[in-house]
């Protein structure tokens, strides 16, 4: 593994902390699914963790009504707590377990309560300040890669041992 040195205006995921932190961002976030805009906000949080691209958490009220359908799926994050999932319902298709949230996040992550993250690979597109996001390989973590984030990124084949 060779860590990429960030250029001016870039961040290396290898400089992100562990344990992770939640950071307030005012970047303009949009999410598109099934041919329509389903979320639009300037008041999200991003979670930063060593070796992972940021995951953006958008206020639930900034999603189009009727899009988020509760799922029975849960998972556990040692840092953030128990995640619950949503299916995303479009006009013509539904993607199961495409979004997640923490109804009772652990200490230090209370700010992401009532905020929803999506897997960008399952959406038509996600944008940060109008830049189309590239999905983190593997989708276990759901990171959003933009031109100002450099890796290499954990999550893809052969990276689990890092």
FIGU-917681 format. One record per residue: x, y, z of N, C-alpha, C, O in turn. Coordinates in pm, whole numbers, padded with zeros to 5 digits, always signed. Last residue first. Layout:
BEGIN
XYZXYZXYZXYZ;...
END
This chain:
BEGIN
-00548-00384+00618-00473-00260+00646-00491-00214+00787-00435-00112+00827;-00697-00603+00544-00589-00623+00640-00511-00496+00677-00419-00502+00758;-00870-00528+00342-00924-00552+00477-00815-00567+00582-00841-00544+00700;-00799-00502+00078-00766-00392+00168-00806-00417+00313-00780-00333+00399;-00880-00690-00110-00740-00689-00069-00701-00581+00030-00583-00568+00063;-01136-00497-00252-01070-00627-00246-00924-00611-00208-00852-00529-00266;-01208-00199-00053-01204-00280-00174-01135-00414-00151-01081-00439-00043;-01164-00088+00197-01297-00131+00160-01300-00221+00038-01385-00309+00028;-00960+00205+00222-00995+00072+00269-01136+00039+00222-01219+00129+00207;-00796+00387-00029-00913+00374+00056-00935+00228+00096-00930+00139+00011;-00475+00562-00051-00575+00464-00092-00683+00445+00014-00665+00481+00131;-00639+00869-00113-00626+00744-00038-00484+00691-00036-00387+00765-00023;-00792+01198-00098-00699+01099-00156-00680+00983-00060-00703+00996+00061;-01027+01440-00187-00998+01331-00094-00905+01232-00163-00935+01187-00274;-01110+01619-00377-01028+01672-00268-00994+01567-00162-00938+01601-00058;-01279+01492-00553-01143+01521-00599-01051+01573-00488-00929+01572-00502;-01449+01247-00343-01446+01365-00427-01301+01396-00461-01209+01334-00407;-01628+00971-00234-01497+01018-00281-01516+01136-00375-01589+01128-00473;-01791+00858+00042-01809+00946-00074-01673+01001-00114-01610+01071-00035;-01850+00525+00178-01781+00653+00167-01804+00724+00035-01833+00663-00067;-01961+00280+00268-02045+00382+00206-01981+00518+00191-02052+00619+00191;-01861+00042+00379-01856+00166+00457-01939+00279+00397-01983+00367+00471;-01913-00151+00191-01933-00185+00332-01942-00058+00415-02020-00050+00510;-01856-00085-00077-01981-00040-00017-02007-00086+00127-02116-00062+00179;-01652-00143-00263-01694-00243-00167-01824-00211-00096-01897-00303-00059;-01516+00182-00297-01524+00044-00343-01568-00047-00229-01528-00030-00114;-01710+00469-00263-01602+00389-00206-01622+00244-00250-01733+00191-00241;-01824+00640-00555-01851+00555-00439-01725+00482-00394-01643+00439-00476;-01775+00976-00634-01741+00839-00670-01758+00755-00543-01712+00794-00436;-01999+01247-00691-01923+01163-00600-01892+01028-00664-01973+00974-00740;-01988+01535-00882-02043+01401-00870-01945+01314-00790-01826+01309-00819;-02014+01856-00749-01921+01754-00799-01984+01617-00777-02027+01585-00666;-02191+02031-00623-02212+02001-00765-02110+01905-00827-02119+01875-00946;-02121+01997-00351-02095+02124-00421-02094+02104-00573-02006+02154-00642;-02147+01671-00413-02097+01760-00308-02054+01887-00379-01960+01885-00459;-02398+01436-00513-02305+01546-00541-02269+01620-00413-02348+01630-00320;-02479+01120-00642-02472+01205-00524-02371+01315-00558-02271+01289-00625;-02695+00940-00862-02574+01016-00834-02592+01091-00703-02703+01121-00661;-02861+00721-00830-02826+00767-00965-02697+00847-00958-02604+00826-01035;-02734+00496-00571-02810+00612-00617-02777+00641-00764-02678+00591-00817;-02560+00306-00491-02699+00264-00513-02788+00376-00565-02905+00354-00598;-02323+00431-00437-02327+00340-00552-02468+00293-00585-02493+00246-00696;-02365+00572-00198-02370+00644-00326-02376+00553-00447-02430+00592-00551;-02571+00480+00052-02463+00422-00029-02466+00492-00164-02562+00474-00239;-02646+00745+00284-02681+00655+00174-02555+00598+00111-02447+00657+00117;-02754+00845+00611-02646+00826+00513-02696+00729+00405-02778+00642+00432;-02939+01081+00797-02939+00960+00716-02820+00961+00621-02790+01062+00558;-03023+01190+01126-02953+01213+01000-02936+01079+00929-02921+00976+00994;-03103+01150+01385-03201+01205+01289-03136+01250+01159-03188+01337+01089;-02777+01200+01509-02911+01149+01535-03007+01223+01441-02994+01343+01419;-02534+01317+01483-02587+01252+01363-02723+01186+01388-02778+01123+01298;-02467+01415+01736-02499+01512+01630-02557+01447+01504-02624+01515+01426;-02379+01206+01890-02517+01253+01909-02561+01347+01797-02680+01357+01768;-02132+01099+01900-02199+01099+01769-02345+01142+01780-02424+01118+01689;-02049+01106+02158-01959+01162+02059-02021+01171+01920-01970+01241+01833;-02208+00808+02252-02149+00935+02294-02044+00979+02191-01962+00900+02145;-02402+00650+01988-02313+00650+02104-02261+00790+02133-02269+00880+02048;-02740+00724+01878-02596+00707+01859-02518+00712+01990-02563+00771+02089;-03017+00620+01820-02960+00648+01952-02809+00632+01946-02754+00537+02003;-03060+00590+01548-03164+00653+01629-03115+00692+01769-03167+00787+01829;-02870+00633+01281-02849+00593+01420-02954+00663+01507-02940+00781+01538;-02917+00497+00949-02919+00606+01047-02900+00547+01186-02912+00426+01207;-02891+00432+00592-02889+00395+00734-02883+00518+00823-02850+00628+00778;-02989+00295+00274-02959+00409+00362-02961+00360+00506-03024+00259+00538;-03062+00071+00141-02973+00163+00070-02930+00282+00155-02845+00361+00114;-03236-00150+00179-03124-00121+00271-03018-00032+00209-02898-00057+00222;-03338-00189-00158-03346-00231-00018-03217-00197+00057-03106-00214+00006;-03484+00030-00373-03356-00032-00340-03358-00062-00191-03377+00028-00108;-03745+00029-00604-03707+00038-00463-03573-00032-00447-03551-00140-00501;-03884+00216-00881-03801+00110-00822-03778+00137-00674-03789+00249-00625;-04042+00428-00965-04059+00300-01032-03978+00186-00971-04001+00070-01005;-04000+00639-00787-04125+00634-00862-04149+00494-00918-04263+00446-00919;-03836+00485-00503-03849+00584-00609-03987+00575-00672-04078+00513-00619;-03743+00426-00182-03852+00404-00277-03858+00518-00376-03882+00633-00340;-03500+00264-00006-03530+00389-00075-03628+00359-00188-03600+00278-00277;-03508+00133+00321-03515+00107+00178-03542+00245+00116-03602+00331+00180;-03295+00198+00599-03411+00234+00518-03396+00172+00380-03285+00159+00328;-03177+00069+00916-03171+00092+00772-03305+00137+00715-03411+00117+00774;-02979+00152+01204-03103+00101+01146-03103+00144+00999-03039+00242+00962;-02695+00080+01403-02752+00144+01284-02881+00073+01245-02892-00050+01253;-02576+00126+01719-02663+00040+01638-02725+00122+01525-02796+00219+01548;-02262+00306+01724-02372+00234+01787-02449+00147+01690-02394+00101+01590;-02021+00431+01655-02146+00506+01644-02265+00437+01710-02361+00505+01747;-01815+00238+01714-01804+00379+01752-01939+00450+01758-01968+00520+01854;-01881-00012+01623-01821-00001+01756-01813+00143+01805-01806+00166+01925;-02191-00056+01481-02062+00011+01464-02005+00030+01603-02072+00082+01692;-02411-00307+01375-02345-00242+01487-02212-00182+01444-02130-00248+01380;-02732-00304+01212-02592-00345+01221-02529-00266+01335-02587-00169+01385;-03053-00415+01096-02968-00336+01185-02826-00386+01173-02802-00498+01127;-03355-00431+00906-03211-00456+00918-03147-00361+01020-03182-00243+01028;-03613-00370+00854-03587-00443+00978-03438-00463+01004-03399-00508+01112;-03671-00034+00734-03629-00172+00713-03612-00238+00851-03597-00168+00951;-03882+00235+00629-03811+00161+00733-03788+00014+00697-03873-00052+00638;-03818+00426+00349-03909+00323+00399-03834+00240+00504-03731+00181+00472;-03799+00737+00213-03734+00649+00311-03836+00555+00374-03929+00598+00442;-03983+00879+00052-03868+00811-00009-03809+00705+00084-03773+00596+00039;-04174+01035+00173-04214+00907+00115-04103+00826+00054-04126+00714+00009;-04033+01353+00100-04130+01274+00176-04166+01146+00100-04187+01148-00021;-03689+01395+00043-03824+01403-00011-03915+01309+00068-03876+01197+00100;-03486+01502+00315-03519+01402+00214-03663+01424+00168-03748+01467+00246;-03458+01669+00524-03412+01720+00395-03425+01617+00283-03380+01641+00171;-03525+01532+00752-03626+01622+00697-03585+01685+00564-03667+01748+00498;-03290+01401+00817-03399+01323+00761-03505+01413+00697-03567+01375+00597;-02984+01553+00724-03103+01556+00810-03220+01484+00742-03246+01505+00623;-02725+01328+00629-02815+01436+00588-02937+01436+00681-02989+01330+00713;-02395+01249+00642-02522+01226+00711-02609+01350+00692-02573+01460+00733;-02140+01105+00447-02223+01222+00475-02356+01179+00536-02421+01086+00488;-01828+00980+00510-01968+00941+00492-02050+01062+00535-02033+01113+00645;-01505+01018+00356-01613+01064+00443-01747+01000+00407-01775+00970+00291;-01304+00721+00303-01359+00848+00256-01474+00889+00348-01534+00804+00413;-01078+00581+00543-01209+00579+00478-01247+00716+00423-01226+00817+00490;-00844+00594+00693-00845+00507+00575-00978+00503+00499-00990+00429+00402;-00990+00713+00986-00866+00673+00919-00894+00569+00811-00960+00468+00836;-01292+00891+00937-01221+00781+01003-01100+00741+00919-01108+00736+00796;-01550+01118+00972-01414+01099+00924-01346+00991+01006-01343+00997+01129;-01868+01195+00872-01789+01117+00967-01657+01085+00900-01651+01033+00789;-02032+01503+00833-01956+01394+00772-01877+01326+00882-01826+01391+00974;-02358+01646+00823-02238+01609+00900-02163+01507+00816-02223+01434+00737;-02532+01920+00665-02503+01780+00693-02384+01767+00786-02318+01865+00822;-02673+02142+00538-02654+02125+00681-02636+01979+00718-02716+01922+00793;-02768+02187+00294-02641+02255+00324-02609+02239+00472-02528+02314+00526;-02941+01954+00078-02911+02019+00205-02778+02093+00204-02689+02064+00123;-03161+01729-00052-03091+01853-00086-03067+01926+00046-03162+01958+00117;-03287+01430-00204-03236+01501-00087-03155+01621-00134-03089+01618-00238;-03383+01342-00445-03451+01293-00325-03400+01359-00196-03463+01346-00091;-03451+01419-00773-03374+01464-00657-03450+01420-00532-03566+01456-00513;-03498+01139-00998-03543+01259-00926-03448+01293-00812-03375+01208-00761;-03429+00896-01118-03456+01012-01203-03501+01137-01132-03540+01234-01197;-03371+00726-00904-03484+00696-00993-03528+00820-01071-03647+00845-01088;-03213+00981-00722-03249+00839-00731-03372+00824-00820-03467+00903-00810;-02967+01196-00592-03062+01169-00699-03085+01018-00708-02991+00939-00702;-02878+01436-00355-02885+01293-00385-02997+01273-00487-03107+01325-00470;-02652+01695-00265-02773+01652-00336-02763+01502-00363-02655+01449-00390;-02510+01938-00058-02524+01796-00085-02656+01771-00155-02761+01819-00111;-02290+02188-00020-02421+02161-00078-02426+02016-00123-02356+01977-00216;-02128+02222+00299-02123+02195+00155-02264+02159+00106-02345+02106+00182;-02102+02257+00562-02206+02338+00498-02202+02321+00346-02265+02398+00273;-02059+02015+00821-02019+02072+00691-02136+02151+00633-02252+02116+00652;-01928+01895+01126-02034+01972+01059-01979+02027+00927-01867+02077+00921;-01807+01574+01185-01771+01713+01158-01885+01780+01080-01932+01726+00980;-01733+01314+01406-01836+01375+01320-01803+01523+01309-01776+01589+01408;-01454+01083+01402-01525+01201+01454-01634+01242+01355-01628+01209+01236;-01312+00759+01498-01363+00862+01406-01429+00978+01479-01456+00972+01599;-01021+00685+01707-01158+00668+01663-01206+00784+01577-01150+00894+01582;-00870+00809+01431-00929+00684+01480-00914+00687+01629-00801+00690+01677;-00886+01082+01188-00863+01020+01320-00922+00880+01334-01012+00839+01260;-00710+01126+00875-00834+01126+00954-00811+01049+01084-00725+00961+01089;-00491+01084+00725-00478+01186+00829-00605+01197+00913-00607+01270+01013;-00572+00910+00538-00477+00857+00636-00444+00959+00744-00378+00927+00842;-00714+01051+00359-00791+00975+00456-00701+00915+00564-00749+00873+00669;-00595+01373+00298-00565+01230+00293-00650+01160+00398-00656+01204+00513;-00732+01640+00112-00718+01573+00241-00682+01428+00215-00733+01367+00121;-00636+01936-00078-00681+01798-00065-00660+01748+00078-00581+01804+00155;-00523+02184-00101-00668+02176-00109-00723+02035-00098-00844+02015-00109;-00227+02065-00247-00296+02180-00187-00447+02166-00207-00492+02139-00318;-00227+01703-00229-00185+01831-00287-00259+01943-00215-00345+01916-00131;-00134+01428-00018-00233+01526-00067-00167+01650-00124-00064+01696-00075;+00019+01133-00121+00042+01261-00053-00057+01364-00108-00065+01384-00229;-00110+00816-00073-00099+00928-00166-00082+01056-00086-00159+01084+00006;+00058+00530+00041-00029+00642+00076-00002+00758-00019+00113+00795-00043;+00059+00217-00089+00132+00343-00094+00034+00457-00068-00061+00478-00144;+00084-00118+00000+00000+00000+00000+00089+00124+00000+00183+00134+00079;
END
